């Protein structure tokens, strides 16, 4: 992986981590009654999503930063991409295609981080090398 790609990945990871830390933190701090007025989901399920988002945000940054279990980063990114698939479907159903483009873009970025950090490209190059 080139230095430029690594820098780009780290930048996207930090942006996603801050976004999910904020979104998940709000789901943990706001009263359930207020959240359920905005979203047609049960309160405890929204709390669960908030915990998943906060833990996913930590999983995007801490393994690489601390150099402990870096294989958790692509798993965290993949988990957040799955959360964003649900957010995209829910937003599309309630607000339409225009509003659903934001969670779709965030989910695609999380999926891209998962793909790049998983090492699939590296293993593929090793399989097809002729040396």
N, C-alpha and C positions, 0 to 999 in steps of 0.2 A: 504494500500500500504506500502510495506516495505521501510526502509530507503535506502536500496541498489537500489531498483527499482526507487525510487524518484531521487536519485543521477544520475542514468543512464539516466532517462528522461531529467533531467536538462542539462546534458552534451550534449545529442543529440539535445535538443532544442537550446542551445547556438551555437553549430556547424552549425546547419541548419540556425539559424538567421544570423550568420556571412556570410555564403555562399549566402543567399538570399539578404542580405544587399549589398554585393559586386556586385552580378549579377544584381540586380535591379538598383543599383546606376550607374553601367556602362551603362545600357540602358537609363538612364536619362541624363547622361553626354555626351556620345559619339554623334557625329553628326549623323543625320538620314541617310545621304548618305553612311556613313561608315558601319552602322549597316545593312542596306538593302543589301549591297554587300555580307555580311556574311550570312544573313538569308533571305529566300524568303518570307518575310512578309512585310506588309506596315509599314511605319515609325511610324505613330500614334498608331498603334496597339502595336508595340514594346514599345513605351512610356507607354501605358496603362499597359502592362505586367510588366514593370519596377516599376510603382507605386504600382501595386498589390504585387510585391515581397518585396518591401521596407515596405509596410504596414503589410504584412504577417510576415516579420521578427520581426517587433515591436510587433505584436500580439502573437508571440511565447514566448516573454520574459516579456514584461511590465505587463500584467495582473497578472501573478504569482509573479513577483518581487514587485509590488506595492500593491498586495493583493486587487485589484479593478477589479471586473468582471472577475474572473478566468475562467468563462465559455467561454470567447472569445478565449482562447488558443486552444482548440480543433477545433473551427471554423476556426481559422487562419491556423492551420496545415492541415485541410481538404481542405481549399482553395488552399494552396500551393501544396498539393498532386494532385489536379485537374490541376493546372498549369503544373505540371511535367508530367501528362499523355499526355497533348498536346505536351510538349517538347520531350517526348519519341517517340511519333508517328512521329513528324516532323523530328527528328534525324534519326529514322529508315528509313524513306522514302528517306532522302537525303544522309545519310552516311552509312547506314547498321546497322546490329545487334550489331557489336562490339562497335560502338560509342554510341548506344542508351542504353547501359547498365548503363552508369553513371546517366543520368536523371531518369532512372527506379529505380536505387538504392536510389537516393535522394527522389523520390516520395514515395517509399515504407517506408522509414524512416519517412517522414512527415505523411503518413497514420497511421503508428504505433503510433506516438505521439498523433495524433487525437483520435485514438481508446483508448489508455491508459488514456489520460487526460479527456476523455468524461465521465468516471465513469461507463461504461457499465459493467465492471467486478463487481463492487461494487453492482450495482442494481441486477445483475444476482444472486450473492451470497445471497442477501436478499430474492429474490423470492424463492430460492430453500432451504433455511435453514429450519430446522425442529424445531427450538426452538421458 
